[in-house]
Amino acid sequence: MSDAIKKYPFKDGLNHEFEILDLSSILSVKNELMTVPHRAQFYHILWIEKGKGTHYVDFKPVDLEDNMIIFVPNNCVNLFDKKGAYQGKVIIFTDSFFSKNNHDMLFLHSSILFSDWYDIVTIKLNSNPSELHLCIDFMEKEFKRSADAAQYYILHNMLYVFLLQAEREMRKQGFKEQKPSFHLDCVVLFKDLLEQNFKKDRSVKNYAAALNISDKQLHKATTTLLDKTPKQIIDERVILEAKRLLVHSHQSIKEITFALGYDEPTNFVKYFRKHTDLTPSEFRQKQLDH
């Protein structure tokens, strides 16, 4: 393990912060890096043409199947299965590649494909070539061309179309979205505030006050939409960050305690064990032994 959190930025030297790569080839070259938990600072779209095993995204298992597409949000913890089989393509891109204006940014950050509202999104394709297959083929051909002034715009627009087609396919397969409502507005704003402040503020009362609503209104909103209390959502976010730090850093439990806003390691250890049934040290060792 390294002395700092293992974050992998997009590599330098490319014309655009966008790539389409062969999964089998990249796993053979970077197997040691990809089969340990790592946090990549870009989006992944894994197209599994043929696959078996279990892929992990932020410690959540995804069982691999043939003709599956997996959408991995930016900055998630990824773990490729050492004993798994990954045949297909991976599309990787950054926020800056996709978000050339505010409209693009809003679309990407609110897309059902990469939203933390839902579980990790997967799409099961039939064996026949679909619009999604065609989009990937066209993007790969354009990516392999010699770069010119038009290439960025073509790749960007193709990716945009691919994401829209993927959302359409999800809805065809029965995916249910949250409908606009007062509760939805409350939860969206609550989660935005939480992302900014969870390391220093874990008080439901404070978040409700910041939103100019009562504790009861916030509780009603989160339980109605997510079947979780505000406290559960706060705890889940803190535990996720704790897991990321335990896996990615060589920081001591004491250092992680302070990084997450706790005053005493014993309080953090009790909190972590309450929510995971493991101490932080046991969780870290379990991941190393994975």
N, C-alpha and C positions, 0 to 999 in steps of 0.2 A: 504494500500500500504506500502511496506517496504522502509527502508531508502536507500537501494541499488537496482541496477537493478536486477530484478528477473530472474536469470539464473539458470536453473536446469540441473546440470551435470548428467552423468550416475551414477546410484547408486553403492555404494561400496558393496563388498562381493560376487559378482558373479564370476564365473570362467572365463567368457569372457564378453566383452562389447557388448553383443548381447542378445536380448530377443525376444520371441514371446509370446504375451499376449492376453487373451480374452478381447475384447473391452468392452462388457457389464460389465464384472466383474471389470475391472480396473476403469471404470467410476463410478460404485457404490461405490468403496472404496475411490477414489480420485476426487469425483465430484467437490468439492469446488475449488480445485487447477486447474482442467482441464477446467472448464467452466468460468474462467477468463483468460484474455490474459497472456500468459507465454512464455518465450523463452527457449527452450530446446536445449542443446548443443549436440545434436545427430540427426541422420536422422530418419524420421518416414515413414513407408509404411502402410497406412490404407487400409485394405481389408474390404469393406463394403458388407457383404453378404446380409443384409437387412438394409435399412436406410432411414431416412427422416429428413429434416431440412437443415440447412445451416452451413457448417464448414468454418472457416476463417483461412487463412494462410497469414501472413503479411498484414492483414486487407482486403484481397481479398476474396470475397465469393465463396464457392464451394457448389453447390446444391447437396445434397446427393441422390444417387440412389442405388437401389439394384444391386448387382454384379458389384461394382465399386472399383477400386484401385486408391488411391490418394498418390502421392509421395511428401513428405514434406522435403525440404532441411534442412541441419544442420543450427541451430542458427536462424531459422525463428520464428516469433511470431505465436503461435497457439492459437485458441479459439474454444473449443467444444461447440456446441449448447446446452444450458440448456434444451430446450424443444425438442431437436432432439432425434432420435433413432439411436443408433450405435450398430449393431450386426455384429460380425465378428472378425477379428484378427488385431493386430498391431505388426509390426516388427520394432524394434528399434535397432540401431547400431551406433557406433562411427567411426570417421575417422581412429582412431588407430586400431580398429578391422579390418576394411576392407583393409587399406593401409599398407600391410606388406612389400611392396617395391614401388619403384617409378612408375612402370608400373600400379600397382593397384591404386595409388593415381591419376595418370593422367586419368585413365579410369573413376574413380568416379567423379572427378572434371570437366571432360568434357562431362559426360553422359547427353544425352538429357532429362533424367528423373529428374535431379536435377539442371539443368542449369537456371540461371537467364535471359537467352536469351528469354525464352518463358514464357507463363503463367504457373500457377501451373499445373503440368501434371496429367491427370486422364486417366484411361483406363476403358472402358466399356466392360465387359466380357459377353459372352452368358451364358445361364443357364447350359449348359453342362460342365462337368469337362474338364479343359484345361490343357496345360502344366504348366501354372502358378498355378493353383489349386494344381497340383501334387507336384510342387516345394515347396509350402507352407506346404503341408502335410508332406513331407519328412523332411523339416527343423524343423517342430514342433516335430516330433518324435525324431529326433536327439537331439534337445535341451533338451528334457525331459529325455534323457538317463543319467545314471551316467557318470560323466566326466572322460575321460581318455586321453591319450596322442594324440589320433587321432581326438578328438572331434572338436578342433579349426579348423583344416584343412578341415574337412568335412563340418562344418557349413560355413566356409569362401567360399569354392568352391561351395556349394549349393546356397549361396547368390549371388555369381558371376553369376552362371547359371541363377538364377531367374531374375537378372537385364538384362542380355543379352536377355532372352526370352521376358521380358517386352518391351525392345527396339524393338525387332522384331515385337511384337504385335502392337506397336504404328505405325510402318511403314506400316503394313498391313491395319491399319485403316485410312491411308491416311496422316499421319504426314509428313511434309516436313522439311527437315533439311537445314541449310545453307551449301552451297558448298564451298570448299576451294577457296580462292581468296585473292587478295591484300587488298580489302576492309575488308574482314573477319579478316585478320591478324591485320589490323589497329584497328579495333573495339575491338578485344580481348585484345590487348596490352593497349588500352585506358582504358578499364574497369578495368584491373588489376591495372593500375596506379591510377585510380580514387578511387578504394577500399582502397588503401594505403594512399591517400592524400586528400580525399574530405572534411575533417574537417578543413584543413588549406589552401586549394587551390581550388578555383572555377573558375579559368580562363581558358577558352578554348584555348587561345593563349599559355599559359604555357604548357598545356598538349600536344598540337600539337608540340611545340618546343622540348619537352622531347622525342617525338616519331620521331623527325627529319623529320616531314612532315609539310606542310602548313595548316593554318586554313581551307582553302577551301578543301584540300584533306581529312581532318578529317570530315568536314561537309558532303562531298560527301559519305564517307564510312558509316557514321551512318544513313544518310537519305536513302541511297540505301538499306541497310540491315534491319534497324529497323524502318524506317519512322519517325525518331526522330532526332532533331539537337543535337550536343554535349551538348549545354546548357540545353536542356530538360533532357538529361540523367543525367547530374550533379545535376540538381534540384531535380529529382526524388530520387536520392540516398540520398541527404541531407534531404529531407522531410521524407523518410522512416526512417532514423535514428532518426529524431526528434520525429516521432510518437512512435517509440520504447521506447525512453527515457521518453516521456510523459506518456506512459502507464505503464512502468515497474519501474519507480523510483519515489521517493518522493522529487526529486530535484526541486528547484524553477525554474521558467521560466528564471530567471537571471542566475542560474547555468547551465541550459541547453544551454542558449545563449552562454556562454563562452566555454562549452564543444564542441560546434559545430563551434567554431572559430569566432563568432561574437563579436564585441566590445560593442554593445549597445542592450539591450533587445528590444527597440522600433524597431530597424532594423530587428531583428529576428521575432518579432510579425507581422510586415508588410509583410515580406517574406513568413511566414507560411500561413497567411491569403490569400495572393495572390494566393497560390497554392492549398489551401484546402477550401476556403470560410469560414473558422473558425479561430478564434484566438487559440493559443496553450491552453489556459485555457478552452475554449469551447470544444475543441477536447478531452482534458483529462476528463472533466466532462461527455461528451457523452459516452466515453468508460466505465466510472464507472457506468453509468446508464444502460449500455447494458443488 
